[in-house]
Amino acid sequence: MGSILTECNQFGGSPIDLSWFARYNLHWGNEMLATDTGVVGGALSALRQRQADIRPLLAASTCPGSYITADCYQRLRSELLKRLRAELPLDGVLLLLHGAAVADGVDDVEGDLVRTVRDFVGPEIPVVVTLDLHAHVTANMVEQAHGIVAWETYPHRDSLATGERGARLLLDIVAGDCRPTMAMAKVPVLTGGINGSTDGDGPFARLMRETKALEGRPGVLSSSLFLVHPYLDQPHLGSGALVITDGDAERAEALASDIAGAYWEARHELEPDTYSAEEAVAAGLKVEGIPIVLVEAADCAGGGASGDSVASLKALLALGDEAAASLVPVVDPDAAAKCHRAGVGAEIRLQLGHRLDPQWGEPMTIAGEVHKVTDGKFVYSGGIWDGVEGDMGPTAVLRCGEILVLITTHATYDWADEQWRSVDLDPIHVKFVVAKNPMNFHNVYEDHAAAIYVLDTPGPTPASLKSRALERMPRPYFPADSEIPDLRPVVLSNVGLYA
């Protein structure tokens, strides 16, 4: 078993090198056997329950960015394959991946890994893959794997359970208990994550329940639903369903196509309503109660952005004397270093924002008092890195009147309020709080927010792709095209493995 897991963005963000993985999870060989959380921990648990002989290759995961550098990907890929070659012959291979990773020079990292592993082990050895439900599922992934299972929840709470499911499917194949035939059907729907929750009765939640209900039918081994990560400019992007049956390829295709058709019908519900930062702040001032959550989705580090936007901060500072207690996060290594050099209590003036990925705006000049400095360490309390230490790097809190700005050195994935708590700030008890994630803010504010406004601001992870022109994804696709006459899902299959 091996794992290389991150999500990439081809619109912007910062490159991912090996130091990014080192800040999160980077375990070579037997080191990964100590993992007890996340998709790797789940897989290990299921394999041990069945007394499997586990041969660990490597486990590497990190916060999303723009792309994996060529040197970094070459190191991880070559190590995984070298260790795999040393373990041959094998009864099966389990690859715990994401599905939306891109390396410098390699558009489809997961497809490259699955196809190369298949070349190593031959056509008979089972290869099972786990993916994030935001994967861009490609022909290489489907055609070269015996099975693919995806996370079922968003916010992502089931990475451990998905690892368990992937391991159990692999062991069932090895034991000869099933002959999985797999079909992925997708339609050209490219939407952000704002309305992609699997909780409640939203469009994606309804589709997920319909998809998972298929697993109760005889002969259906697994079903997965995908809301494709839309910040990849690649051909053949699409959202839809993947169904695995026990030896019935036609049924797998029919069931997956039915779900894909329902996905197309729900496309308009998946698009969010948005506000400019100025509109949202003005509206929030009129709302009684706290907090008012400003969702700056376009600067989501969890989707590959650099986290260095100051669009929301500018709108809040523009209130002047009317400014209310507010919390705003910004990634800016130079500004964080300047705060550390000045020390707590110092009054400083600095340039802030848009210096890691400057295409989305101009830095702003800001003055304030250094309120706090830390090493930026915190521990995740749930999600895909539950229990893992996060590292914002040298971090500072700058007080600008009523506004507190969290200035970090590194972008980090947001799960709940761990970053705020690490600097002794409570995001519930302020008027405005900026959340740079399209979904996980619900983990903190679902039961507390007086109002939530999704912002339309510049950045590589916009809430909607209505105004984003893709170069490599051919038209028509939604939301660029509202209607597509005679649309039929594109179907991918692994029947070639049994030819």
C-alpha positions as CSV (number, residue, x, y, z in Angstrom):
1,M,0.0,0.0,0.0
2,G,1.1,3.5,-0.8
3,S,-0.3,7.0,-0.7
4,I,0.4,10.3,-2.4
5,L,-2.4,12.7,-1.6
6,T,-2.9,16.4,-2.3
7,E,-5.1,18.6,-4.5
8,C,-3.8,21.0,-7.1
9,N,-4.9,24.2,-8.8
10,Q,-4.1,25.2,-12.3
11,F,-5.4,28.8,-11.9
12,G,-3.0,30.0,-9.3
13,G,-1.5,29.3,-5.9
14,S,2.0,28.3,-4.8
15,P,4.0,25.3,-6.0
16,I,4.2,22.2,-3.7
17,D,7.7,20.9,-3.0
18,L,8.8,18.2,-0.6
19,S,8.9,20.5,2.4
20,W,5.1,20.9,2.1
21,F,4.7,17.1,2.6
22,A,7.2,17.2,5.5
23,R,5.0,19.8,7.3
24,Y,2.0,17.4,7.2
25,N,2.6,13.7,6.5
26,L,5.7,12.2,5.0
27,H,6.4,8.6,6.0
28,W,8.7,6.2,4.2
29,G,8.2,2.4,4.4
30,N,7.5,1.0,7.8
31,E,7.1,4.5,9.3
32,M,3.6,4.6,7.8
33,L,2.5,1.6,9.9
34,A,2.2,3.8,13.0
35,T,-0.6,5.8,11.3
36,D,-4.0,5.4,13.0
37,T,-6.1,8.2,11.4
38,G,-7.1,9.3,8.0
39,V,-7.4,7.1,4.9
40,V,-4.0,5.4,5.6
41,G,-5.0,4.6,9.2
42,G,-8.4,3.2,8.1
43,A,-6.7,1.0,5.5
44,L,-4.2,-0.4,8.0
45,S,-6.9,-1.2,10.5
46,A,-9.0,-3.2,7.9
47,L,-5.9,-5.0,6.6
48,R,-4.9,-6.0,10.1
49,Q,-8.4,-7.2,11.0
50,R,-8.1,-9.7,8.1
51,Q,-4.5,-10.6,9.1
52,A,-3.0,-9.3,5.8
53,D,0.7,-9.2,5.2
54,I,1.2,-5.5,4.8
55,R,4.0,-4.1,2.7
56,P,4.1,-0.3,3.2
57,L,5.6,1.8,0.5
58,L,5.2,5.5,1.5
59,A,2.5,7.9,2.7
60,A,2.7,11.5,1.7
61,S,0.0,14.1,2.1
62,T,-0.2,17.9,2.3
63,C,-2.3,21.0,2.0
64,P,-3.3,21.8,-1.6
65,G,-1.3,24.2,-3.8
66,S,-0.8,25.0,-7.4
67,Y,1.2,22.0,-8.6
68,I,3.7,19.5,-7.4
69,T,7.2,20.5,-8.5
70,A,8.9,18.1,-10.9
71,D,11.6,17.3,-8.4
72,C,9.2,16.6,-5.7
73,Y,6.9,14.3,-7.8
74,Q,9.9,12.5,-9.2
75,R,11.2,11.8,-5.7
76,L,7.8,10.5,-4.4
77,R,7.0,8.5,-7.6
78,S,10.4,6.9,-7.9
79,E,10.5,5.9,-4.2
80,L,7.0,4.4,-4.4
81,L,7.9,2.4,-7.5
82,K,11.3,1.4,-6.2
83,R,9.8,0.1,-3.0
84,L,7.0,-1.6,-4.9
85,R,9.5,-3.4,-7.2
86,A,11.4,-4.7,-4.1
87,E,8.2,-6.3,-2.7
88,L,7.2,-8.2,-5.9
89,P,5.5,-10.6,-6.2
90,L,2.3,-9.3,-4.5
91,D,-1.3,-10.4,-4.1
92,G,-2.7,-6.9,-4.5
93,V,-1.9,-3.2,-4.4
94,L,-3.8,-0.5,-2.5
95,L,-3.2,3.1,-3.6
96,L,-4.7,5.8,-1.3
97,L,-4.8,8.9,-3.6
98,H,-6.7,12.1,-4.1
99,G,-7.7,12.4,-7.8
100,A,-7.0,16.0,-8.5
101,A,-3.2,16.2,-8.2
102,V,-1.0,17.8,-10.9
103,A,2.7,17.8,-11.2
104,D,4.9,20.0,-13.4
105,G,4.7,18.2,-16.7
106,V,2.2,15.6,-15.5
107,D,-1.5,16.6,-15.7
108,D,-2.9,13.4,-14.3
109,V,-0.7,12.3,-11.3
110,E,-3.1,9.6,-10.1
111,G,-3.6,8.2,-13.5
112,D,0.1,8.1,-14.1
113,L,0.6,6.3,-10.8
114,V,-2.1,3.7,-11.4
115,R,-1.0,3.0,-14.9
116,T,2.6,2.6,-13.9
117,V,1.8,0.4,-11.0
118,R,-0.3,-1.7,-13.4
119,D,2.6,-2.0,-15.7
120,F,4.8,-3.2,-12.8
121,V,2.4,-5.9,-11.5
122,G,0.7,-7.0,-14.7
123,P,-3.0,-7.4,-15.6
124,E,-4.0,-10.1,-13.1
125,I,-3.0,-8.5,-9.8
126,P,-5.8,-6.5,-8.2
127,V,-5.2,-2.8,-7.8
128,V,-7.7,-0.8,-5.7
129,V,-7.7,3.0,-5.4
130,T,-9.3,5.4,-3.0
131,L,-10.0,8.9,-4.0
132,D,-11.4,12.2,-2.7
133,L,-15.0,12.8,-3.9
134,H,-13.6,15.9,-5.6
135,A,-11.4,13.8,-7.9
136,H,-11.1,14.4,-11.7
137,V,-11.6,10.7,-12.5
138,T,-9.7,9.9,-15.7
139,A,-9.6,7.0,-18.1
140,N,-6.2,5.9,-16.8
141,M,-7.6,5.6,-13.3
142,V,-10.7,3.6,-14.3
143,E,-9.2,1.4,-17.0
144,Q,-6.2,0.3,-14.9
145,A,-7.8,-0.3,-11.5
146,H,-10.0,-3.2,-10.4
147,G,-11.9,-0.9,-8.1
148,I,-12.1,2.8,-7.0
149,V,-13.9,3.9,-3.9
150,A,-14.3,7.6,-2.9
151,W,-15.0,9.6,0.3
152,E,-18.7,9.9,1.0
153,T,-18.8,13.1,3.1
154,Y,-18.2,16.8,2.6
155,P,-17.0,18.2,4.9
156,H,-14.7,15.2,4.8
157,R,-15.3,13.2,7.9
158,D,-14.9,9.7,6.5
159,S,-11.4,9.4,5.2
160,L,-10.7,6.7,7.7
161,A,-13.8,4.7,6.8
162,T,-12.9,5.1,3.1
163,G,-9.5,3.5,3.7
164,E,-11.3,0.7,5.4
165,R,-13.7,0.2,2.5
166,G,-10.8,0.3,0.0
167,A,-8.8,-2.3,1.9
168,R,-11.8,-4.6,2.3
169,L,-12.6,-4.5,-1.4
170,L,-9.0,-5.4,-2.3
171,L,-9.0,-8.3,0.1
172,D,-12.3,-9.6,-1.2
173,I,-10.9,-9.5,-4.8
174,V,-7.7,-11.3,-3.6
175,A,-9.8,-14.0,-1.9
176,G,-11.8,-14.5,-5.2
177,D,-15.0,-13.4,-3.5
178,C,-15.9,-11.0,-6.3
179,R,-15.1,-9.9,-9.8
180,P,-15.5,-6.1,-9.9
181,T,-16.6,-4.4,-13.0
182,M,-16.5,-0.7,-12.9
183,A,-18.1,2.2,-14.8
184,M,-17.7,5.9,-14.3
185,A,-20.3,8.1,-16.0
186,K,-19.9,11.9,-16.0
187,V,-21.5,15.0,-17.3
188,P,-19.8,18.4,-17.9
189,V,-20.9,20.1,-14.7
190,L,-18.1,22.2,-13.1
191,T,-19.2,23.9,-9.9
192,G,-17.5,24.9,-6.7
193,G,-18.1,23.4,-3.3
194,I,-20.5,25.9,-1.7
195,N,-23.6,23.8,-2.3
196,G,-21.7,20.5,-2.3
197,S,-22.4,19.5,1.3
198,T,-23.5,15.9,1.9
199,D,-25.3,17.1,5.0
200,G,-29.0,18.2,5.0
201,D,-31.2,18.2,1.9
202,G,-29.1,20.2,-0.6
203,P,-28.6,19.0,-4.2
204,F,-25.3,17.1,-3.6
205,A,-26.6,15.5,-0.4
206,R,-29.6,14.2,-2.2
207,L,-27.5,12.9,-5.1
208,M,-25.1,11.2,-2.6
209,R,-27.9,9.5,-0.8
210,E,-29.3,8.2,-4.1
211,T,-25.9,7.0,-5.2
212,K,-25.1,5.2,-1.9
213,A,-28.6,3.6,-1.9
214,L,-27.4,1.5,-4.9
215,E,-25.1,-0.4,-2.6
216,G,-28.2,-2.0,-1.1
217,R,-29.0,-3.7,-4.4
218,P,-27.8,-7.3,-5.1
219,G,-24.6,-7.5,-7.0
220,V,-23.6,-3.8,-6.4
221,L,-20.2,-3.8,-4.6
222,S,-19.7,-0.1,-4.3
223,S,-21.0,3.3,-5.5
224,S,-19.3,6.7,-5.4
225,L,-20.4,10.2,-6.3
226,F,-17.9,12.9,-7.6
227,L,-18.2,16.7,-7.6
228,V,-15.1,17.3,-9.7
229,H,-12.5,19.7,-8.5
230,P,-13.2,22.5,-10.9
231,Y,-9.9,24.4,-10.7
232,L,-8.1,22.2,-13.2
233,D,-8.0,23.4,-16.8
234,Q,-8.0,20.0,-18.5
235,P,-10.1,18.3,-21.1
236,H,-12.7,15.7,-20.1
237,L,-13.6,17.3,-16.7
238,G,-16.9,16.3,-15.3
239,S,-19.0,15.3,-12.3
240,G,-20.9,12.1,-11.9
241,A,-21.0,8.6,-10.5
242,L,-18.9,5.5,-10.4
243,V,-20.5,2.1,-9.8
244,I,-18.8,-1.3,-9.2
245,T,-20.8,-4.4,-9.8
246,D,-19.9,-8.1,-9.4
247,G,-19.2,-9.1,-13.0
248,D,-22.0,-7.1,-14.6
249,A,-20.5,-4.3,-16.7
250,E,-23.7,-3.3,-18.5
251,R,-25.5,-2.8,-15.1
252,A,-22.6,-0.8,-13.7
253,E,-22.8,1.5,-16.8
254,A,-26.6,1.9,-16.6
255,L,-26.7,2.7,-12.9
256,A,-23.8,5.2,-13.1
257,S,-25.4,6.9,-16.2
258,D,-28.7,7.2,-14.3
259,I,-27.0,9.1,-11.5
260,A,-25.0,11.2,-13.9
261,G,-28.3,12.2,-15.6
262,A,-29.7,13.2,-12.3
263,Y,-26.6,15.2,-11.6
264,W,-27.1,17.2,-14.8
265,E,-30.7,18.0,-13.8
266,A,-29.4,19.4,-10.4
267,R,-26.8,21.6,-12.0
268,H,-28.5,25.0,-11.3
269,E,-29.0,24.1,-7.6
270,L,-25.2,23.6,-7.3
271,E,-24.5,27.2,-8.3
272,P,-24.3,29.7,-5.3
273,D,-25.5,33.2,-4.8
274,T,-22.6,35.6,-4.3
275,Y,-21.9,39.2,-3.1
276,S,-19.1,41.6,-3.5
277,A,-17.0,42.0,-0.3
278,E,-18.4,45.6,0.0
279,E,-22.0,44.4,-0.4
280,A,-21.6,41.7,2.2
281,V,-20.0,44.0,4.8
282,A,-22.7,46.6,4.3
283,A,-25.5,44.0,4.6
284,G,-23.8,42.4,7.6
285,L,-23.8,45.6,9.5
286,K,-27.6,45.7,9.4
287,V,-27.9,42.1,10.8
288,E,-28.4,41.8,14.5
289,G,-26.3,39.2,16.2
290,I,-22.9,37.7,15.6
291,P,-20.9,36.4,13.9
292,I,-21.4,37.4,10.3
293,V,-19.4,35.0,8.2
294,L,-17.7,36.3,5.0
295,V,-16.9,33.3,2.9
296,E,-13.9,34.3,0.7
297,A,-14.0,31.1,-1.2
298,A,-11.8,32.4,-4.0
299,D,-8.8,32.3,-1.7
300,C,-9.2,28.8,-0.3
301,A,-5.9,27.1,0.6
302,G,-7.9,23.9,0.8
303,G,-8.4,24.2,-3.0
304,G,-4.9,25.3,-3.9
305,A,-5.0,29.1,-3.4
306,S,-2.1,30.8,-1.6
307,G,-4.4,32.4,1.1
308,D,-2.8,35.8,0.5
309,S,-5.9,37.8,-0.6
310,V,-6.8,41.0,1.3
311,A,-10.0,41.6,-0.6
312,S,-12.2,41.1,2.5
313,L,-9.8,43.0,4.8
314,K,-9.9,46.0,2.5
315,A,-13.7,46.1,2.7
316,L,-13.7,45.8,6.5
317,L,-11.0,48.5,6.9
318,A,-13.0,50.8,4.6
319,L,-15.6,51.1,7.4
320,G,-13.2,53.3,9.3
321,D,-14.9,54.4,12.5
322,E,-17.8,52.1,11.9
323,A,-15.5,49.1,11.9
324,A,-16.7,46.2,14.2
325,A,-14.7,43.5,15.9
326,S,-13.4,41.3,13.0
327,L,-11.0,38.4,12.3
328,V,-9.2,38.1,9.0
329,P,-6.6,35.5,7.9
330,V,-3.8,36.4,5.4
331,V,-0.8,34.4,4.4
332,D,2.2,36.7,4.0
333,P,5.7,35.4,5.1
334,D,7.4,38.8,4.9
335,A,4.7,40.5,7.0
336,A,4.8,37.7,9.6
337,A,8.6,38.0,9.8
338,K,8.3,41.8,10.3
339,C,5.9,41.3,13.1
340,H,8.1,38.8,14.8
341,R,11.1,41.1,14.5
342,A,9.1,44.1,15.9
343,G,7.7,42.1,18.9
344,V,4.5,42.1,20.8
345,G,3.2,45.7,21.5
346,A,5.1,47.3,18.7
347,E,3.3,49.7,16.3
348,I,4.3,48.9,12.8
349,R,3.4,49.7,9.2
350,L,3.8,47.1,6.5
351,Q,2.7,45.9,3.1
352,L,0.3,43.0,3.2
353,G,-1.2,40.5,0.8
354,H,-1.0,39.4,-2.8
355,R,2.7,38.7,-2.8
356,L,2.7,34.9,-3.2
357,D,0.2,34.9,-6.1
358,P,0.1,38.5,-7.2
359,Q,-2.2,38.1,-10.2
360,W,-5.3,38.5,-8.1
361,G,-4.6,41.9,-6.5
362,E,-2.3,44.5,-5.2
363,P,-0.7,44.5,-1.7
364,M,-2.1,47.0,0.7
365,T,-0.4,49.2,3.3
366,I,-1.6,48.5,6.8
367,A,-0.7,49.9,10.2
368,G,-1.3,48.3,13.6
369,E,-0.1,46.9,16.8
370,V,1.5,43.5,17.1
371,H,-0.9,41.7,19.4
372,K,0.7,38.2,19.5
373,V,3.4,36.1,17.9
374,T,3.6,32.3,17.8
375,D,5.5,29.5,16.1
376,G,2.2,28.7,14.2
377,K,1.9,25.1,15.4
378,F,-1.6,23.6,16.0
379,V,-3.2,20.2,16.0
380,Y,-6.2,19.2,13.8
381,S,-9.2,18.1,15.7
382,G,-11.0,16.2,12.9
383,G,-11.2,15.7,9.2
384,I,-8.6,14.1,6.9
385,W,-5.7,15.1,9.2
386,D,-7.3,14.4,12.6
387,G,-4.6,14.5,15.2
388,V,-1.9,15.7,12.8
389,E,0.2,18.8,13.7
390,G,-0.5,21.7,11.4
391,D,2.2,24.3,10.8
392,M,1.5,27.9,9.8
393,G,5.1,28.8,10.3
394,P,6.0,32.0,12.2
395,T,2.6,33.6,12.8
396,A,1.5,37.0,14.1
397,V,-1.8,38.7,15.1
398,L,-1.8,42.4,14.1
399,R,-4.4,44.6,15.7
400,C,-5.8,47.3,13.4
401,G,-8.4,49.1,15.5
402,E,-11.3,46.6,15.9
403,I,-9.8,44.2,13.3
404,L,-7.4,41.4,14.2
405,V,-5.4,40.0,11.3
406,L,-3.9,36.5,11.5
407,I,-0.7,36.7,9.5
408,T,0.9,33.4,8.7
409,T,4.0,32.2,6.9
410,H,2.4,29.1,5.3
411,A,-1.0,28.4,3.9
412,T,-2.8,25.6,5.9
413,Y,-5.9,23.6,5.3
414,D,-8.9,24.8,7.3
415,W,-10.9,22.1,9.1
416,A,-12.5,24.0,12.0
417,D,-11.2,26.8,14.2
418,E,-7.8,25.3,15.2
419,Q,-5.8,28.1,13.6
420,W,-7.8,30.8,15.5
421,R,-7.7,28.9,18.8
422,S,-3.9,28.4,18.5
423,V,-3.5,32.2,18.9
424,D,-6.2,32.4,21.6
425,L,-8.9,34.0,19.4
426,D,-12.5,32.9,19.4
427,P,-14.2,33.4,16.0
428,I,-17.7,33.0,17.4
429,H,-17.6,36.2,19.4
430,V,-16.8,38.8,16.8
431,K,-19.0,40.7,14.4
432,F,-17.3,39.6,11.2
433,V,-15.1,36.6,10.6
434,V,-13.5,35.8,7.2
435,A,-13.6,32.1,6.3
436,K,-11.4,31.1,3.3
437,N,-13.1,27.7,2.7
438,P,-16.3,27.0,0.8
439,M,-17.5,24.2,3.1
440,N,-15.6,23.6,6.3
441,F,-16.7,26.8,7.9
442,H,-19.9,24.9,8.7
443,N,-17.9,22.9,11.2
444,V,-17.5,26.1,13.3
445,Y,-20.4,28.4,12.4
446,E,-23.3,26.2,11.5
447,D,-25.1,26.7,14.8
448,H,-23.8,30.2,15.6
449,A,-23.7,32.4,12.5
450,A,-26.2,35.3,12.4
451,A,-25.6,35.5,8.6
452,I,-23.4,34.0,6.0
453,Y,-22.3,35.7,2.8
454,V,-20.5,34.0,0.0
455,L,-18.2,36.5,-1.7
456,D,-17.3,37.0,-5.3
457,T,-13.7,38.1,-5.1
458,P,-10.6,37.6,-7.3
459,G,-8.7,34.3,-6.7
460,P,-8.0,30.9,-8.1
461,T,-10.8,29.1,-6.2
462,P,-13.9,31.1,-7.1
463,A,-17.3,30.2,-5.7
464,S,-18.6,30.0,-9.3
465,L,-16.9,29.3,-12.7
466,K,-19.5,31.5,-14.5
467,S,-16.8,34.1,-15.3
468,R,-13.9,31.7,-15.6
469,A,-13.0,30.8,-19.2
470,L,-11.2,27.5,-19.5
471,E,-8.7,27.0,-22.3
472,R,-8.4,23.2,-22.5
473,M,-11.8,22.1,-21.5
474,P,-13.9,22.3,-24.7
475,R,-17.3,23.8,-24.7
476,P,-20.1,23.1,-24.0
477,Y,-20.0,22.7,-20.2
478,F,-22.0,24.1,-17.3
479,P,-22.0,26.9,-16.1
480,A,-20.6,28.4,-19.3
481,D,-23.5,26.8,-21.1
482,S,-26.8,26.5,-19.3
483,E,-28.3,24.0,-21.8
484,I,-26.6,21.2,-23.8
485,P,-29.0,19.6,-26.2
486,D,-28.9,15.8,-26.5
487,L,-26.4,15.5,-23.7
488,R,-25.3,11.9,-22.9
489,P,-22.9,11.0,-20.1
490,V,-19.3,10.0,-21.0
491,V,-18.7,6.5,-19.7
492,L,-15.4,5.1,-18.6
493,S,-14.9,1.3,-17.8
494,N,-12.4,-1.2,-16.6
495,V,-13.8,-4.1,-18.8
496,G,-10.5,-4.1,-20.6
497,L,-8.8,-5.7,-17.6
498,Y,-10.9,-8.8,-18.2
499,A,-10.4,-9.0,-22.0
